[in-house]
Amino acid sequence: MPDMLVKLYELPDHRELIRNLADQGIVIRRISAHERRHLLRFANDEFQPAWADECNAAFSNTPVSCFIAVENEQIIGFACYDVTRKGYFGPTGVADTARGKGVGKALLLAALWALWHEGYAYGIIGGVGPADFYARACNATEIPGSSPGIYANRITSELDPPANN
Ligand SMILES: CC(C)(COP(=O)(O)OP(=O)(O)OC[C@H]1O[C@@H](n2cnc3c(N)ncnc32)[C@H](O)[C@@H]1OP(=O)(O)O)[C@@H](O)C(=O)NCCC(=O)NCCS
């Protein structure tokens, strides 16, 4: 699972996408500290405990470095940045039932724009799964020789059930 590089100075405008989702009742916004427990449960139950750990780290940053998608007062997706390492995007995930509507792309671009506004010139997508998604959504390119990168020498135990995603 290699890392990918994104030129933040060439990010596409995502405002129309955010507006279109809002018209469908899906709000993309930064999560607030008082909502932490909902995000951790979503990340753990829908994806994996390690992602809940990383989501937790987002609340050590000010502003909290995580965007969520909300529909009917429920979290349906999330995207963190600056949690795995500085300048890294991820983890991210959209609930199975909400995929294919642009939510993942909107969350990705919201987080990458935040990195840009916080002063980074490049973003790194860590340990990529769906490389085509990132290539299409933000022109990300694979970083040669980046696997396993920072994910080498991982700790494993029964605390890590098989991943859901
Ligand atoms: C990857 C993920 C976040 C995408 O979310 P989504 O809301 O379904 O994606 P979107 O609807 O915003 O898709 C945007 C575009 O990417 C494409 N796309 C979506 N998932 C894709 C995938 N897995 N591979 C390639 N292209 C993909 C869509 O077809 C769409 O293309 P278009 O703009 O040409 O129409 C979601 O599938 C997910 O949660 N996967 C499991 C967790 C995961 O893999 N996280 C990433 C770890 S690095």
PDBQT file of the ligand as one rigid body, heavy atoms in Angstrom, charges set to zero:
ROOT
HETATM    1  C1  LIG A 201     -13.072   5.318  -1.193  1.00  0.00    +0.000 C 
HETATM    2  C2  LIG A 201     -14.378   5.896  -0.664  1.00  0.00    +0.000 C 
HETATM    3  C3  LIG A 201     -14.090   6.885   0.481  1.00  0.00    +0.000 C 
HETATM    4  C4  LIG A 201     -15.074   6.648  -1.828  1.00  0.00    +0.000 C 
HETATM    5  O1  LIG A 201     -16.263   7.248  -1.323  1.00  0.00    +0.000 OA
HETATM    6  P1  LIG A 201     -17.530   7.523  -2.256  1.00  0.00    +0.000 P 
HETATM    7  O2  LIG A 201     -18.400   8.484  -1.547  1.00  0.00    +0.000 OA
HETATM    8  O3  LIG A 201     -18.151   6.236  -2.685  1.00  0.00    +0.000 OA
HETATM    9  O4  LIG A 201     -16.826   8.176  -3.543  1.00  0.00    +0.000 OA
HETATM   10  P2  LIG A 201     -17.451   9.299  -4.503  1.00  0.00    +0.000 P 
HETATM   11  O5  LIG A 201     -18.896   8.980  -4.724  1.00  0.00    +0.000 OA
HETATM   12  O6  LIG A 201     -17.127  10.638  -3.973  1.00  0.00    +0.000 OA
HETATM   13  O7  LIG A 201     -16.623   9.050  -5.828  1.00  0.00    +0.000 OA
HETATM   14  C5  LIG A 201     -15.956  10.098  -6.529  1.00  0.00    +0.000 C 
HETATM   15  C6  LIG A 201     -15.395   9.517  -7.801  1.00  0.00    +0.000 C 
HETATM   16  O8  LIG A 201     -14.457   8.460  -7.502  1.00  0.00    +0.000 OA
HETATM   17  C7  LIG A 201     -14.870   7.229  -8.097  1.00  0.00    +0.000 C 
HETATM   18  N1  LIG A 201     -14.599   6.169  -7.125  1.00  0.00    +0.000 N 
HETATM   19  C8  LIG A 201     -15.223   5.958  -5.945  1.00  0.00    +0.000 A 
HETATM   20  N2  LIG A 201     -14.675   4.910  -5.302  1.00  0.00    +0.000 NA
HETATM   21  C9  LIG A 201     -13.714   4.443  -6.124  1.00  0.00    +0.000 A 
HETATM   22  C10 LIG A 201     -12.788   3.368  -6.007  1.00  0.00    +0.000 A 
HETATM   23  N3  LIG A 201     -12.786   2.541  -4.946  1.00  0.00    +0.000 N 
HETATM   24  N4  LIG A 201     -11.902   3.191  -7.031  1.00  0.00    +0.000 NA
HETATM   25  C11 LIG A 201     -11.905   4.015  -8.105  1.00  0.00    +0.000 A 
HETATM   26  N5  LIG A 201     -12.763   5.056  -8.268  1.00  0.00    +0.000 NA
HETATM   27  C12 LIG A 201     -13.649   5.260  -7.283  1.00  0.00    +0.000 A 
HETATM   28  C13 LIG A 201     -16.351   7.406  -8.350  1.00  0.00    +0.000 C 
HETATM   29  O9  LIG A 201     -16.770   6.572  -9.408  1.00  0.00    +0.000 OA
HETATM   30  C14 LIG A 201     -16.447   8.871  -8.705  1.00  0.00    +0.000 C 
HETATM   31  O10 LIG A 201     -16.033   9.070 -10.026  1.00  0.00    +0.000 OA
HETATM   32  P3  LIG A 201     -16.618  10.303 -10.904  1.00  0.00    +0.000 P 
HETATM   33  O11 LIG A 201     -16.241  11.580 -10.198  1.00  0.00    +0.000 OA
HETATM   34  O12 LIG A 201     -15.960  10.123 -12.225  1.00  0.00    +0.000 OA
HETATM   35  O13 LIG A 201     -18.103  10.079 -10.920  1.00  0.00    +0.000 OA
HETATM   36  C15 LIG A 201     -15.360   4.783  -0.193  1.00  0.00    +0.000 C 
HETATM   37  O14 LIG A 201     -15.520   3.852  -1.230  1.00  0.00    +0.000 OA
HETATM   38  C16 LIG A 201     -14.905   4.050   1.067  1.00  0.00    +0.000 C 
HETATM   39  O15 LIG A 201     -15.246   4.453   2.187  1.00  0.00    +0.000 OA
HETATM   40  N6  LIG A 201     -14.152   2.955   0.881  1.00  0.00    +0.000 N 
HETATM   41  C17 LIG A 201     -13.726   2.135   2.038  1.00  0.00    +0.000 C 
HETATM   42  C18 LIG A 201     -12.706   2.825   2.874  1.00  0.00    +0.000 C 
HETATM   43  C19 LIG A 201     -11.451   3.196   2.083  1.00  0.00    +0.000 C 
HETATM   44  O16 LIG A 201     -11.005   2.474   1.190  1.00  0.00    +0.000 OA
HETATM   45  N7  LIG A 201     -10.871   4.343   2.446  1.00  0.00    +0.000 N 
HETATM   46  C20 LIG A 201      -9.671   4.836   1.809  1.00  0.00    +0.000 C 
HETATM   47  C21 LIG A 201      -8.446   4.260   2.456  1.00  0.00    +0.000 C 
HETATM   48  S1  LIG A 201      -6.951   4.907   1.719  1.00  0.00    +0.000 SA
ENDROOT
TORSDOF 0
